[in-house]
Amino acid sequence: MRILWICNIMPPLVAKHMHLPGSNKEGWIDGIMRKLLSENKEDSKIELSVAFPVIKALSGLREEIEFENTKFMAYGFYEDVSRPEIYDPETEETIGQIIDEVSPDVIHIFGSEFGHAYAAVQKATDRSKVLIGIQGLISLYAKAYMSQLPKRVINRVTFRDIIKRDSIKRQQEKFFIRGDREIKAIEMAGNITGRTPWDHDETQRINPGEKYYKMNETLRGSFYEDRWNRKEAVPHTIFMSQGDYPIKGLHFMLLAIKDLKVKYPDIRVNVAGNVIIRTGLLSFLKESSYGKYIKELINKYDLWDNITFLGRLSSEEMKAEYLKANVYVCSSSIENSPNSLGEAMILGVPCVAADVGGVRGIFDGENDGILYEGSEGNLCLEEISENLRASVEKIFESSDEELNKMAESAIRHAGKNHDPQANYDRLIEIYKDIANRGKQ
């Protein structure tokens, strides 16, 4: 079978071969790619080609790479992923050329949120061979983008927002633009793979005629090792994997800890990912409205000693933060099946998550941890933050026996969801079904 992957990032194996810095985003792609190349069996022999966005200077990249005695082709197409709301016909043309050269039995598109997903579906000569893997659904994320922010924050435009033409309202507009293309891609594609009842129902609503395949994701390799231990964790420490834009709900967390701080003065929130807080004399020049709001909350409630922005972390650095945390929190206003939650679960870290989108599809709030009512209901900002506060406090006050019971359940659940062999076998099964269906 000739399989063409269309990815959002340059896979780490390719970056290493090209002596280029690799991305920590979507690390699970590296895991499934290594497994596919190392376990390529004769009965399902796969000729893999991988295409991904690159900078202008690397556009037209065409490289044969070998990994564990298996060769695959790497193709680069130009796309400005920093401005994904802009659709570039050049991207569509290059992807069309790649498809023509590979002549794949299956085109597997990882994610629906970028323009190249729409471009690939557009250029596919047989759309029954197209498989879109749902990560999130940006068309729905757009509706939840404001995350109960105060109107003054939504309406405010900072100097940075003016220069970049990137106010909060404009950010939401960009999501809607991308969401329109996402919907068109799903409408045209013959096949979808997803992981939760939520993404199943939403994609079937968009295109009832497409074939939906359930397939879970494999986590980064390092997370299958080690286990959280309360004795080695830092008491009253909260870990969040992201907090750089409204959907991730950092403002909910800050409003929760300003009350928790009264009872737990040593409370600390460690936030990974892009740092949006600007400090210094000229910080206002680079400060977004959301970043300014976060800083206002920190100042108002005197939280500077209670929060640390860690920046971007490697998988090993992320794992270290999970293991030393008292609790992992996913306070997003919308998610499908966040891999960060899966990582925390498989390590046995106590978890608190908002009941939004597809989260309950991978996380059992009765057994795996605590699922609280988030922003999909009619709750206001303060009510959501109070639900989060109460949930975190419940973890802080839980006995070792209660936490161990949660951990055992979460590890079993995540182990089943993120089983590398089962997920690999399912992937090959899906490829065979699509390829064979096209030959009938």
Rosetta blueprint (number, residue, H / E / L):
1 M L
2 R E
3 I E
4 L E
5 W E
6 I E
7 C L
8 N L
9 I L
10 M L
11 P L
12 P H
13 L H
14 V H
15 A H
16 K H
17 H H
18 M H
19 H L
20 L L
21 P L
22 G L
23 S L
24 N L
25 K L
26 E L
27 G L
28 W H
29 I H
30 D H
31 G H
32 I H
33 M H
34 R H
35 K H
36 L H
37 L H
38 S H
39 E L
40 N L
41 K L
42 E H
43 D H
44 S H
45 K L
46 I L
47 E E
48 L E
49 S E
50 V E
51 A E
52 F E
53 P E
54 V E
55 I L
56 K H
57 A H
58 L H
59 S L
60 G L
61 L L
62 R E
63 E E
64 E E
65 I E
66 E E
67 F E
68 E L
69 N L
70 T E
71 K E
72 F E
73 M E
74 A E
75 Y E
76 G E
77 F E
78 Y E
79 E L
80 D L
81 V L
82 S L
83 R L
84 P L
85 E L
86 I L
87 Y L
88 D L
89 P H
90 E H
91 T H
92 E H
93 E H
94 T H
95 I H
96 G H
97 Q H
98 I H
99 I H
100 D H
101 E H
102 V H
103 S L
104 P L
105 D L
106 V E
107 I E
108 H E
109 I E
110 F E
111 G L
112 S L
113 E L
114 F L
115 G H
116 H H
117 A H
118 Y H
119 A H
120 A H
121 V H
122 Q H
123 K H
124 A L
125 T L
126 D L
127 R H
128 S H
129 K H
130 V E
131 L E
132 I E
133 G E
134 I L
135 Q L
136 G L
137 L L
138 I H
139 S H
140 L H
141 Y H
142 A L
143 K L
144 A L
145 Y L
146 M L
147 S L
148 Q L
149 L L
150 P L
151 K H
152 R H
153 V H
154 I H
155 N H
156 R L
157 V L
158 T L
159 F H
160 R H
161 D H
162 I H
163 I H
164 K H
165 R L
166 D L
167 S L
168 I H
169 K H
170 R H
171 Q H
172 Q H
173 E H
174 K H
175 F H
176 F H
177 I H
178 R H
179 G H
180 D H
181 R H
182 E H
183 I H
184 K H
185 A H
186 I H
187 E H
188 M H
189 A L
190 G L
191 N E
192 I E
193 T E
194 G E
195 R L
196 T L
197 P H
198 W H
199 D H
200 H H
201 D H
202 E H
203 T H
204 Q H
205 R H
206 I H
207 N L
208 P L
209 G L
210 E L
211 K E
212 Y E
213 Y E
214 K E
215 M L
216 N L
217 E L
218 T L
219 L L
220 R L
221 G H
222 S H
223 F H
224 Y H
225 E L
226 D L
227 R L
228 W L
229 N L
230 R H
231 K H
232 E H
233 A L
234 V L
235 P L
236 H L
237 T E
238 I E
239 F E
240 M E
241 S L
242 Q L
243 G L
244 D L
245 Y L
246 P H
247 I H
248 K H
249 G L
250 L H
251 H H
252 F H
253 M H
254 L H
255 L H
256 A H
257 I H
258 K H
259 D H
260 L H
261 K H
262 V H
263 K H
264 Y L
265 P L
266 D L
267 I L
268 R E
269 V E
270 N E
271 V E
272 A E
273 G L
274 N L
275 V L
276 I L
277 I L
278 R L
279 T L
280 G L
281 L L
282 L L
283 S H
284 F H
285 L H
286 K H
287 E L
288 S L
289 S H
290 Y H
291 G H
292 K H
293 Y H
294 I H
295 K H
296 E H
297 L H
298 I H
299 N H
300 K H
301 Y L
302 D L
303 L L
304 W H
305 D H
306 N H
307 I E
308 T E
309 F E
310 L E
311 G E
312 R L
313 L L
314 S L
315 S H
316 E H
317 E H
318 M H
319 K H
320 A H
321 E H
322 Y H
323 L H
324 K H
325 A L
326 N L
327 V E
328 Y E
329 V E
330 C E
331 S L
332 S L
333 S L
334 I L
335 E L
336 N L
337 S L
338 P L
339 N H
340 S H
341 L H
342 G H
343 E H
344 A H
345 M H
346 I H
347 L H
348 G L
349 V L
350 P L
351 C E
352 V E
353 A E
354 A E
355 D E
356 V L
357 G L
358 G L
359 V H
360 R H
361 G H
362 I L
363 F L
364 D L
365 G L
366 E L
367 N L
368 D L
369 G L
370 I E
371 L E
372 Y E
373 E E
374 G L
375 S L
376 E L
377 G L
378 N L
379 L L
380 C L
381 L H
382 E H
383 E H
384 I H
385 S H
386 E H
387 N H
388 L H
389 R H
390 A H
391 S H
392 V H
393 E H
394 K H
395 I H
396 F H
397 E H
398 S L
399 S L
400 D H
401 E H
402 E H
403 L H
404 N H
405 K H
406 M H
407 A H
408 E H
409 S H
410 A H
411 I H
412 R H
413 H H
414 A H
415 G H
416 K H
417 N H
418 H L
419 D L
420 P H
421 Q H
422 A H
423 N H
424 Y H
425 D H
426 R H
427 L H
428 I H
429 E H
430 I H
431 Y H
432 K H
433 D H
434 I H
435 A H
436 N H
437 R H
438 G H
439 K H
440 Q L
